[in-house]
Amino acid sequence: MVIAVGRTPKRLRIQRPALLAAIICFLGAAPVAAQLPATRITAIFPAGGRAGAELDLTITAGIDLEGVNQLQFTHPGITATQKTQAVEGQPQPQPVANQFHVTIAADVPPGMYELRAVGAYGISNPKCFAIGDRAETLEVEPNQAAEQATEIPINSWANGRAEPAKDVDWFRFTATKGARLIIDAWAERVDSRMDVSFDLYDAQGHLLDSGREFNHHDALFDFAVPTDGEYRLKVFDHQYRGGPDYTYRISISSAPYIDFVFPPAVQSGVKTPVTIYGRNLPGGQPTELGSADGRPLEMLAVELELPADEATRQRLALDVPIEPPSAALDGVNYRLSGPAGTSNPVLVSFATAPIVLEQEPNADPPQVVTPPCECMGQFAQLADLDVFSFNGKKDEVYWIEIYSQRLGVPADPLLVIQQVTKNEKGEPQITELKAEDDAPANVGGQAFNTAAGDPVFRLACPADAEYRVAVRDLYSETRAHPALVYRLAIRRESPDFRLVALAEFPINGLQAPQPWTNLLRKGGTDTLRVFALRQDGFGGEITVTVEGLPDGVSCPPAVIGPGQPSTSLVFTSTEGAADWTGPLHLVGKAKIGDVEISREVRPATVRFTAVNQPGISRLAHDVSMSVAHTAPYLLSCATPQIGVPQSAWIKLPLAATRRGDFAGALALTAVNLPGNVQNEAITVAADQKEAALYLFAQPDAPPGAYTIYVQSTTQVPFTKAADGSNKQPVNVVDASTPITISIAPGPLTLAAAPPAGGAIKQGATIEVPVKITRRNGFAGPVTLGLYLPDGTVGISAAAVAVAADQVEGKLVIQAAADAAEGARAHVAVQAQVDIGGQPVVLHQPIPIVVQK
């Protein structure tokens, strides 16, 4: 049976329809560019090289690549210089656009690294760059026919690309009878769009076998060479698509290949016996197990001891792409060395408790365990059911969680929790408490979808009893294999979190997620999205800070509010800041109980633009930013820290500083609001420099601190021409300076409904009954009044005192005889109370419409 790893289905994030429609309307129907330019790479070739070697590398596709003259790698042993060529009429050789000579030091370990390009529009998004320890070959075009095949030496890597569409590439190699060669294709794993497949032929043109999806969309073939001779390999995209971003790397090697390890996790600092299952393992012993592609596997017993320091745990290894559902894992890469080179990497994760290996049969009776523990198992037989039993005390809380899909395993675990009691005869009575299939929570939205097929359940023991945890693959009737491994954690409640930072394309919702980068324009702002991956019900505030900023650039701490999935760091640059490019270090801190814990933020990137689906994303090695150019405007808020109770207006005083020839209007609305805070959309006219945006913290707005910003949408004139000619309108979505709002529990709520929908005639009055509901321990008197925004004239109301034993008041609102007709915005009944000697003001918005 062939078991292929498929992506977890993605869930689309639904945008607010009214806001989305307003932005589309504001931008207009005319086709214009989307966002000011920022350097982005979409394809490079080749996608890797050999340690100790040199190679030529080309950026084969990208956006806003003007002036690119540097490549930066995530290992200091990999360096690049731009290629040059003689140009007639020029005394010195001139740079060749997007072409570089790369030097790889001999001591760079095999692994997956990243490169970024630096150009006129800052530092780009990252792209994978693989380092191997075997010879490297480039395909030689034309090689679309078998007789044109490019020769590949055994134990080497071949680099190619499917370009244009329907392109096929032929390779040939000479092999010796009895050799076991692993043909391993890397495409998706090196940020390629290619669904790589290959067919293997003998010298007479007979098809021997094919390689299809094995490692997600990447193909693999285990070739037992039947006779001495030449063989040919036909490589193509499975759907015959093509382009510069359809690159691949193929290894034909007798080096070790690891299919899986068991157990798939070990405790840090504890020497643990582990069995490696794979092919060509040095010193490996044959097994009766077949691989996922039907080939025989070998086994090798080793002892692993993972690092015990917390810093290593937090730096999740990235030799294999870590997709969003797995972003909260902790783990390291493991490779095995052999005479022909180093094996592929596998992720070994950190277990959170002592390890218990499943002991078959363990369905009836179940296997008895003692929490906290991690049960390591395999869905190795059809209809395999594993049951684990433990004794729990009333009101004890356990979190029961399966890790399988997040380990890169194509299983779909099902979790069933049962309580066992005994009747009068002493016979066991089984009650099912819960069945869990998936953990569908997606905190990363469309750009970083974290939904996974691994279930998790919080068990609050209802009584002293035996509890059973039953685990099986949802499709166990039709598939089974020892490689379908899982971790079952049964742990006491241990609140914790991990954080992920993503440079997210600003016009989110209007376009598919796409690669983006942080370019902070002088005198402007830039944002970086930070997602919280919470564990065991942790719902507290998380404060995220940034280290490594240059002079002239600031970024105040951002707060992910209680239970919130994310926030945004907002960077602000002065107009006089110097050009700068460099990495950033992000840290999140939170108080759990009486202890403050700190977690490094894990960088992430969108790998390439998704078409009709959520973004294809992964974790990245670092967060980098550039400071360059000048922003066309800055939207700033005069009150970066605002504290209000529930049931209160939140007034954001805003100022727009326009520069150069930008004189446009700005459409504004707040972003990152917690639930039950009423938003507003306003437009700042082209001749207007100041405005106020009003939010309303409703009575049930969640208390806590939240970092937000006001999003501005506009069109600015822009050109890349050095002389400033031929400017065209460009859609720009930008952020204000950040604002942290703190919402406190409100001492009361107000209910007010003006008669006739708030209609009041000039020179007349209306009576507005106000009902007061005290809460949160408040029992004092209340002073009622009328809240009017600055500049509101023509209406008024006298203050009304409501005694501590009263729950109603009546506010009399008067319209002046010369009051202008029309509705008054942001009018509210206001209540002022005294809490501990401090005045607290609350509101209840009401409609007021002046009529003749």
N, C-alpha and C positions, 0 to 999 in steps of 0.2 A: 504493500500500500504506500503510495506517495503522499506524504503529509507536507503541505505547503503552508507557509506562514502568510496569513492575509492580514490586511489592516483592519483594525477595529472600526466599525462603521462610525462615521462622523455625524455629529448633530449640528445643524445650522443654528447660529445665534440669531434670534429674531430682533430686528431693530424696531425702535418706536416708529410706527408708520407716520404719525403726524410730523415728527421731527425730520425724518428722512425725506418726506415730501417737501417740507419747507426748505431744506437744503438744496434739493434738486431744483425747486422753483427759483431760489435765490441765485443759484449758479447760472440758470438760464438754459435754454435748449441748444445754444450754439456750441459746436464742438470746440473745446479748448483743451490745452494741456492740463495734466493733473499734478499739482503740487510743484513747487520750485525744485530745480534739479538736485540730485544727490547721487554720487557715484555708486553704481551697482554692477556686480558681476553676475551673469547668468550661466556662463560656460567658460571653462579653461581646457587646454589640451597641451600635454597629457595631464591626467589626473593624479600623477604620482611619479616617483623615481626611486632609484636605488641609493642606499646609504653609501657615501664615499664616491659618488659619481656627479657628473655635471650634465645638464640637459637644457634644451631650449623650450621655453613655455610661452604659449600665446593665450591671451584673453580673447576667446573666439566670439563671445557675445556678451553684451551688457548694455547698460543705460547710463547716459551722462558720463562717458568715459574720457571726456576732453581732459588733456593735460595729465593723464595717468603716467607717472614716472617712477613709482615705487611699488614693490610688493613687500608686505610684512607677513612673516610666518610666526606661528605660535611656538616654534622651537628655535632658539638662538643659533643652532647649528645649520639652519637652512637660510640662505641668503640669496639675493637676486640683484642683478644690475640690468638696466634697460639696454637693449641692443641698439647699435648705431650703424649707420651706413654713410658712405660718401655721397654727397649731393652736389651736382654740378653748380658751380658758382658759390659754394660755401667753403670757407677755409678749413672748417673743422667737420668731422663726421656728425651727422644729425640723428637724433633719436628716431627709432622705428616705433610707431604707435603700437602699443599693447603687446610688444614682444620683449621677452626677458631671457637672460641667461641665468640659470639657477645652479647654485653650488650646494651640495648636501655633504656635510661633514661625515666622516666614517663612523663617528661614535653616536650618530643619531639612531636611537632604537627603532626597530620596525614598529609602525603604528599609524594611526590616523591623526593628521595635523590639519591646520587650516591656514589659508592665506587670505589676505585682504589687499586690495589695490588702493593706492592713494593718488588722488588727482586733483584737478581744479575744484571739484565739488566734494572734497573731503574723502574720508576713508570709507571703503565699501563694506557691504555685507560679507560674511565669511563664506569660503568654499572649501570643501574637503580636498586635502592633498595627502596622498598615501605614501608612506615610505616602506620599502621592502628590503630584503637582504638577498635578492636574487637578481640576475641580469634582467635588463629591460629592453623591449623591442617596440618599435613603432610600426603600425601597419604601413605598407607602401602601396599607394594607389598607382595604377588601377589594380584592384584585387577583387573585382566583382565576379570572376569566374574561377573555377577550380584550377585551371592551368596558370592563373595569375597569382596564386596563393603566396602570401608572405611567409617566409620561413621563421619558425619559432624554435629556438633550442629548448630541449627539456630542462626543467627547473629554471624557468624564466617567466617574466611577465610580458604580455603583449598589450599595447595601448591602441585603441581604435575608437571610431565613432561611426554611427549610422547617419551619414549625411550625403545626399539629400534623402528625402523620404523614399522608402522602398530599397534603400541601399543595403547590400549584403557584402560582408567581408570574408574572404577566404584566407585561411592560414594552413601551413603544412608543418609537420614535425616527424622526426624519425624515432621510432621506439623499438625496444627489445622485448621479445617474447617473455611473458611472465611478470613483467613490470606492472606495478599497480600505480596508475597515474590519476591524480585528482585534477580535473578540469573545473576550475572555480572562477565564475564570472562575477565581477563587481561592477554594478552600475548604480542601482538605487543607493547602495551604500557609499558611493562617492558623489552624491548629489546630482545624479543624472536622471533624466526623465525616462530613460530607456528601460523597457521590459525585455531584458536581454534573454535570448534563446540561442541554442546552437544545435547543429546536426553534425554527427561524426561519420566519416566515410573512410573506407580503406582505399588502397592505391588503385583498385579497379573500379571505384565509383560506387561500391555497394554501401547503402546506408546501414551503419552498425547500431546506432542508437541516437537518442536526442536528449538534450538537457533543457529542462523547463524550470518553472518556479520552484525554488528550494529554500533559499534564504529570502523570504518575502518575494520580490519579483526577480531576484537574482538566481541564475541557473547554476547547477552543479552536476557533474557527471563523474562517476567512479569507473575508470576504464581499466579493465584487466586485459593487457595487451595479448592478443591471441597468437601473433606471429611477428617475427622481425620484419620491419619494413616502414614504409612511409604512410602517414595518415593525414587526412585533410579535415579541417574544421570550418564549417560554414556558420558565421555569426550574424544575427539579425535581430531587429526588434520584433517581438511577437506579433505586433499589429502592423508591422512594416511602416511605422512612423519614422521620422528622422529630422535632423537639424543639428546645429552646433552644440546643443545641450543634450545630445544623445550619445554621450561618451561612455566608454567602458574600459575595464582592465580585466584581462584573463590570465590566470596562472595555469600552466601545465607542469605538474610537479609531483615528485615522489616524497615531498616534505610531509610532515604530520598534518592530519586534518582532524579537528575535534568536533564531534557531533554534539555531545553534551557531557556534563559532569554531574555526578550524583554523590552526595547531596548537592543541590544547586546553590546552597548558602552555608556559610560557616560563621561561627562567632569570632569576633576580633580578638586577637591575642591568645587564642586557644588552638593548639596544634590539633588538626582534625584530619582523619583519614578520608580521602576522597578518591573516587574511581572515575577515571577519564575513559570515555567511550569514543572511539573514532577509528581512523584508518592510518596506516603507516606509522603507528605509534612506536617509537624506539623502545624496545624491551616489552612491547605489548603482547598480550596473550590472546589467542582466538577465543571468541565467545559464540554461543548459539544465537545471539541476537542478530537480527538483520537491521540495517539502517533504515532511515525513513524512505530511501529510494530503493530498498530491497537488497542492498549489498551487505556482505558480512562485516561485522564490527569487531574490533579488537578492544581490549580493556587494559588499563594500566593503573595500578594503585600508587597513589602519591600521598604526601602529607602536606597540607596547606596550613599556614598561619598568617592570617590577615593582620595588617597593622592595627595597633590598638589605639593610636592617637585619634582624637576627634576630628582634627583637621583633615586627615586622609579620608575619613568616612564622609565628610561633607563634599569632597572633591570627587564626584562621581566620574569614573573612568569613561572615556569617550572613544575607544578604539572601534566600537560598534555604534551605529547611530542610536541614540536614545530618543525615542519618540515621546510625545507629550504624555500618554498614559503612564509611562515609566519614569517620569521626571522626578518623582519623590523617592525613588530607590536609592540605596547606598550600596556601592560595590566597587570592585576593582577588575581589571582585565587579567586574564590568564592566558599565557601562550606556552607552547611546548617546543623545544628546540630538537632538531634532528640533523643528520648528516647533510640533507639536501636543503636545509633552511628552517625557518621558524614557521610554526603552525598559524592558522587563523586565530583570532582572539575570541574568547568567550567571556561573558560577564559572570563573575562569582559575587553574589550579593552577601551583605552582612546579615546574619541572623540576629534577632533581637533577644533571644533566650536560648537556654540549653536545647540541643538538637535531639529529637527522637526519630529514628528511622521506622517507617511502617514495617510491620511484620505480618506478611500474608499467611493464612487468610485472616482478615480482621473485620469482617462484616458481621458475623454472628458466631461466637461472641465478639464484641468490639475490643479494640486494643486499649488498655487502661493507661492513661498518662496523668502526669501531675503538672498543672500549670504553675508558673508560666513556662511555656515550652514552644518549640517550633517542630511540627511534625513534617517530615520530608517524605513525599510519596511519589508514585508514578501511576498513571492510567495505562497500565501495561497489558491488560487483558480486556477483551470485549466484555461489556456489562460490568466492568470493574467498579466495586463499591467499597470504599474505605470508611470505617467507622471508628471514632476515637471517643473514649469515655473518661469523665473525671467527676469528682465530687465537688459540688459547690454549696456554699452557705447562703442563707437568705440575705438578700440585699448586696451580696458581692457583685461587682461589675467586672465583666470580661469583654474584651474586644476580640472577635474571632474573624480572621482575615485570611483570604487565600491570595497567594502570588503565583500566577502562572502565565497568563497572557502578558503581564508586565515583565516577565523574564524572557520574552521573545518566543514563547511556546504557543503553538496553535491549538490549545485546548480551550474549552468554554466551561469552566468549573461551575458546578451547582452545589450550594451549601444548604444543608438542612439541620436545624437545631431541635433537639428533642429533650423532653424532661421525662424521667423514669421514676414512677412511684410504685408502691405495692398495694394490692388489695388485701382484704381480710385474710385471704388464703396464702398471702405471701407471694402471689404471682405478679410479675412486673406488668405495669400498665404504662404504655408509651403515649405521650401527648406531644404532638408537633407544635413547637412554639413559633417557628419561622422558617420559611424557605427563601433563600436569596439566590438570584442568578447573576445580575450585573450590579456594578456600582456606577450608575450612569452620570454622576455629578460631573459637570464640565465647568471648570472655573476659568478656562482660557478662551472661551468664546470660539468664534470661527477661525481665528488665526492660530490658536494653540489648544486644540481640543483634547482635554484630558480624560474624557470618558473611557472607561475600561470595562472589560468583561470579567473582572475578578471581584467576587462578592465580599462584602464586609458587613458584620452585624455586631451591634452592642447588646450583650446579654446582661440584663439585671436579674440575677437569680431570684425567682419568686418564692423559693422555699429551700430549706436544706434538702438536697436531693442529688441523684445522679443525673448528669447531663451528657448527652451524646451529640457528637458532631459528625454528620455523614457527608462525605465528599464523593462526587463523581463527575465525569465529563458529561455534559449535556448530550453529546452525540456518541456516547459510549457503546451504543448498540451497533454502530457501523464503523467505528475506528478505535484503534488501540495501538499503543507503541510505548516502549520504555522511555523514549525521548520526551513523552508527554509528562514532564515532571511538574511538581508543585511544592510550594511551601504553605503550610497551614499554621498560622500564628495564633496561639491562645494566650493572651497576655492580660495582665491587670491594666486598668485604664491608665494610659501614659500619654497625656496630651503633648503634642509636639507639632512642628511645622517644617516645611521646606519652602523655598521661594525661587521663582523663575522670573528673569527679566527678558523682555522682548521688545525690540525696536519695531513698532507696529505702524503699518502704513496709515497716515493720518486720515485719509478719506475713507474710513472704515464703513462698510455697508453699501457704498456706492460702487465699489469694485471688489473683485476677489482678493483675498489676502495675497500679498506678494512680498518679495524680499525688500527690506528697507534698512536704513542705517541712520545713525545719529549725526546730523550736521547741524550744529548750533550756529546760527547767524548772529553776528555782532549786533547788539542792541535788540535782540529778540529772545525767543524761548524755543526749547525743544523738549520733547517728552520721551519717557521710557516707561513702558508698562511693566508692572510687577505683580505677579500672580502668587497667591497664597495656597499652598497645598497642605491642608490642615489634617492632623491625625488625632484620632480618638476623641472627637468632639471638641477639640480646642477651638474656642470662639473669641479669644481675647484680641486686644489691639496688638498690632505688629508695627514697629517703627523702623523704617528703612532709611539708611544713611549712605552717603557716597563719599569715598575717599579718592584722592588723586586728581582733584580739579586744579586747573591752572589759575593764575591771577586773572581777575576780571570775570570769572565764572563762578556762579553760586548755585547751590541746590539745597534748599532747606530740607530737613527730614520730612518724609511722607509717611502718613499713618494709614495702614489698612485697618479700617474700623472693625468693631466686634462682628464676627460672623461674615464679614465682607470677603469676596473672592479676590479683589485686586485693588490697586491704586495706581497712580502715575507719579513718578519723579518728574519734576519740572525744573529744567536747567535754564538759567537766565544769564546772558552775557552783557557786559557793558559795551558801549559803542567803541571804546578805545582798547578793547582786549586784543592781544596779539593772536596771530594765526597759531593754531596748535592742533596736534593730533596725538592721541595717546590712549592707553587703557584706563579703565575705571575699576575700582573695587567697591562692591556693594555688600552691605551687611544688614541683616534684619535682626531686631531684638524684641523680645517679648517677655513679660513676666508671667510665669506659670507657677501658681501657688506663691510661695515666698522667694522663688529663685528666678533671676533674670537669665535667660538663655540667649545665645547668639548663634545665628546661622548665616553662612555665606550664601549670597544670592547666586543661583545658577543661570548663566547666560543661555539664551536660546535664539534661534533664527528661523525665519520662513525660508525653506530651501528653494522653492521656485513658485511662480504664480500658479495658483490652482484655477482650473477651468470648470465651472459648474459644480464645485465642491468646496468644502472647507480647506484651509491652507494645509500644505504638507510641510511640517515643521520638525525640528529636532533641537536638542540641547547643543550649545556651542562652547568653545573653549574660553572666550572672553567677551567683555563688553568694551567697545572702543568708540571714541567720539572725536569729531573734528570741530574746530572753531574757525570759521572763514566767512568772507563776504559780509554784507550788511543786510539786516532784516528790513523789509519795506515798512514795517510798523511794529509797535509793541503795545499790547493791551495789558495794563497793570491794574492791580487791585490795591487800594490804599489801606485796607485792613486785612493783613494776611492771617491774623488769628481772630476768630469770632466765636464767642460763647453765647449760647441761647438756651432757654428751657424748651421743652416740648410746648406746642401751641404758641409759636412765635414766628414773626417775620425774621428772615435773614437777609439783610440788605447788603449787597455787594457794590460798593462805590468803585466805578471803573473809569480809567482814563486811557484814551487812544492817542499814541504818539505816532504820527505818520511821517515818512521820510521820502526824500527824492520826489519822483513824479507820481507817487501813489496818493490818491485823494478819494478813494472809494468808500462806500458804505460797508459796515460790518454786521453780519447776522450773528447774534450771540445766543448761547444757551449753556447751561452748566453741565459738567461731565463728572462722573464718579460719585453721584449722589447716593446716599443710603436709601433704603426703602422708606416710603411714606414721607418723603420730603418733596413737596410740590415744586416742579421745575417751571421755568418761564423761558420763552423765546422772544427776543426783542431785536430791533435793528437800530444801529447807530448810524445816523445819516452822515453823508460825506462831509458836511460842514460842521459836524458835531464832534467835540473832543471829550466830553464826559457823559456818562450815563450811569444808571443804577439798575442792577438786576435783582429782582426780589424772589427769594425762595421762601417757602413756608414749611416749617417743621410741624407736621401735624401732631395731634395728641398722642399717636402711637408711633411716632418716629423713634427709631432705636437709639437709646442713649449711647454716647461714646464719641470718640474723636475720629474725623474723616478728612483726608486731604482731597480736595477737589480743584478744578480749574474751570474757567469760563472758556468755552470753545468759540473761536471766531471763524467765520466763513466768508470769503470774499474773492474777488478777482483782482490780480495785480498785473500791471504791464511788465513784461520781461523779455529780454533777448540775450542770447549768448554772444552776440556780435561785440567785438572789442570796442567799436565806435558807438555802441548803444543804439544802432539803427534797427528798424523793423521790429519794434516791440509788439508782442501779442499778449492778449489776456491769458492769465494762468490761474486756474483754481488754486486757492490756498486755504487750507484748514490749519489753524494754529491755536496755541494755548495762551491763556493769560498767565501772569505770575501766579504761583500756587496759593491756595487758601486752605487753612485747616479750620474746620468748624467743629465745635464741641457742643454736643447736645446733652443737656442735663434733664433728669426726670422733672416734669412740670408739677407745680403745686396744685394746679386746678385746670379744668377745661371750661370753655365758654360755649354757649349755644345762643346764637342770635339770628333772627330772621326778620329783616325789615319788612313792613307791610308793602304790598304792591310791588314787590321786587326791588325795593329801594328807591322808587320814584318819589321825588320831592319837588314841589313847585317853588318857583322863585318867591322869596318872601315868606314861605310857609315853614312848618315844622312837621316832623314825624316822630312818633314814639317807637323806640325799638326795645322790646322786652329782652332781657339778658338773663339766662339761667347759668348759675355757677355750680360746678361740681368740684368740691375739694377732694384732693387725693394725696397720696404719698406723705401722709402725716400732717399736712397743713390744715390748720383750723382757725386761722386768723381773719381779720377784716380785709376787705378788698375795696380799692378805689377804681371806679370805672371811668373811662374817658373815651375820646375819639382819636385814633391814630391817623394822621394825615402826612403823606410824604411831603418833602420840601417842595415849595412852589404851589401847593394846593391851596386855592383861595375860594371864598364864597360859601363855605359850609363850616359849621362849628357845632360844639356841644359842650355844655357845662359838665364838670366832674360830678360824679354821684358816689357817695359812700355807702357801702354795703356792710353791715355789721357782721361780726363773726357768727352770729346765730341765724343769719339770713342767707338764702340761696338764690335770691332773685333781685334784680335791679332794673331800672328803666332809664334808658338813655334818650334824651330829647335832642334830636339833630335839627338844626336850623339852616335854611338856605337864605343867603342875602338876597335882597330884592334885585340886585344887579349881578347875581351869580351867573356865570356863563352856562349855557345849556350843555348837556352831554354827561357821559359817564365819567366818574372819577376813579382812577386806578389806584389800587393798593390801599384803599381805605379799610380800616378795621376797628372793631370795638377793642379797646385796650383795657387791660386789668393790671394794676400795680399792687404788689403785696410786699411785705417785709419778711425776709427770711434771715434770721440771725443777724439783724441789724443792717442787712444789705437789701436795697430795692431790687425786685425782680419784676420784669415787665413781660406780659403775655398778650396775645392777640387772637382775634377771630375775624378773618376777612369778611366783609359784607359788601353787597352792591349798593352804590349810590348813583342815581341818575337825576340830574337837575332838568326840570321841564318848565315851560312857560306856564 
